Amino acid sequence: MTTSDGQAEITSLVARLLEALQRHDADACAALFFEDGLILSPYGPPARGRNEIRLTHQGWFDEGETNKRLTVLETRTDGELGYCLVAYAGDYVQPDGTCSTHHGRSLSILHRMPNGEWRIRLQSLNADLG
């Protein structure tokens, strides 16, 4: 069941993630995940747990990503569980000075905490090819 409250709360979570990504704040990114959260990504090995998630984000930031964009495509909640499908894009300056954009889709499995806040349990990034 999709609820407008659930959608608004998840959209808010994505907005907080985008703000943290744009600030290159790896700690704030990791805080949006469960302690044992997991990121599966074509850009590196799986990251399990907040420390690995923080280090993964820091590595991405160190690569010089700029102009991060996230667009919520779909959300659904049912009680304490939910998911969010997001389109992502970020720009990287190449050694020759040109700009390359990485983009794709991210599917996050979410769980509502006892205090009512949503956290990411699992995030799977899928790069667009071509």
Summary of the structure (lengths in Angstrom):
residues: 130
radius of gyration: 14.6
end to end distance: 34.9
largest distance: 49.9
contacts: 368
relative contact order: 0.20
helix: 30%
strand: 49%
